[in-house]
Amino acid sequence: SVLTREELEKEDDTPFVPIKFDDLLVIERISRAKFSVYLAKSTTNHKFYAMKIFPFEGDELNQFYLNEIRFADLQHPNIVVSSKHQDELPTSNNMKISVLVTPFVPHNEFLMQL
């Protein structure tokens, strides 16, 4: 189930970061992992996406982000492919982040396709 903002901030010391990227409207944070993942909806095609955020390491791109975008063009039926990414995106609180966007696939839908 999707967690509320209050539940996530109680468990995770990373605050909710308002993000504007392309035509995506961030709905809520859905992950407590090392890198925050947000549920977002396109204002153009009305589809849902998962938006993974990688804070910069000082003034450098995060190494985990660089590793993940290496596979951005990989095509395979059992892999959720990235839709888009951006190396540097300033936020409203002056953080520098990188963004990786994939189609949102709920866990049970992914398993049904296998």
C-alpha positions in Angstrom: 0.0 0.0 0.0 1.1 3.6 -0.6 2.3 5.3 2.6 1.3 8.8 3.6 3.8 11.6 3.7 3.7 11.6 7.5 4.5 7.9 7.7 7.4 8.3 5.3 8.9 11.2 7.1 8.6 9.5 10.4 10.7 6.5 9.1 13.0 8.4 6.8 15.0 11.5 7.6 14.8 12.6 3.9 12.0 15.3 3.7 9.4 15.3 1.0 11.0 17.3 -1.9 8.6 19.1 -4.2 9.7 18.3 -7.8 8.6 19.7 -11.1 9.8 17.6 -14.1 8.5 17.8 -17.6 4.7 17.3 -17.5 4.8 15.2 -14.4 2.8 16.1 -11.3 4.2 14.4 -8.2 1.5 12.8 -6.2 3.4 11.3 -3.2 6.5 9.5 -2.2 6.1 5.7 -2.3 9.5 4.4 -1.2 11.7 4.4 1.9 14.7 3.1 -0.1 18.1 4.7 -0.2 16.8 6.9 -3.0 13.3 8.3 -2.8 10.8 7.1 -5.4 7.7 9.2 -6.1 4.4 8.4 -7.8 3.8 10.9 -10.5 1.1 11.4 -13.1 1.5 13.0 -16.6 -0.7 16.0 -17.2 -0.5 15.2 -20.9 -1.2 11.5 -21.3 -2.6 10.9 -17.7 -0.5 7.8 -17.2 1.3 7.1 -13.9 5.1 7.0 -13.5 7.7 6.2 -10.9 10.2 9.0 -10.4 13.4 8.0 -8.7 15.5 10.9 -7.2 19.3 10.8 -6.8 20.8 13.7 -4.8 24.1 15.0 -6.0 27.3 13.9 -4.3 28.7 17.3 -3.6 28.8 18.9 -7.1 28.9 15.5 -8.9 26.3 13.3 -10.3 25.4 10.4 -8.0 27.3 7.2 -9.0 24.1 5.1 -8.5 22.3 7.3 -11.0 25.1 7.0 -13.5 24.9 3.2 -13.1 21.2 3.1 -13.6 21.1 5.3 -16.8 23.7 3.0 -18.4 20.8 0.6 -18.9 18.2 3.2 -20.0 18.1 1.8 -23.6 18.0 -1.8 -22.7 14.9 -3.5 -24.2 13.6 -6.8 -22.7 10.1 -8.0 -21.9 10.9 -8.6 -18.2 12.5 -5.2 -17.6 10.7 -2.0 -16.9 12.4 0.5 -19.1 13.1 4.1 -18.2 11.0 6.6 -20.0 13.3 9.6 -19.5 16.0 11.0 -17.2 17.6 14.3 -16.5 21.2 14.7 -15.1 20.6 17.9 -13.2 17.4 19.3 -11.9 17.2 22.1 -9.3 14.5 21.8 -6.7 12.5 24.5 -4.9 14.8 24.1 -1.8 18.0 24.6 -3.9 19.1 20.9 -3.9 20.6 19.5 -7.1 19.2 16.2 -8.0 19.1 13.7 -10.9 15.8 12.2 -12.0 15.0 8.8 -13.6 11.4 8.1 -14.7 9.9 4.7 -15.5 6.3 3.7 -16.1 4.6 2.9 -12.8 4.0 -0.9 -12.7 2.3 -2.0 -9.4 3.9 -5.2 -8.0 1.0 -7.5 -8.7 0.6 -6.4 -12.3 4.3 -7.0 -13.0 4.1 -10.5 -11.6 1.0 -11.3 -13.6 2.9 -10.5 -16.8 5.8 -13.0 -16.1 
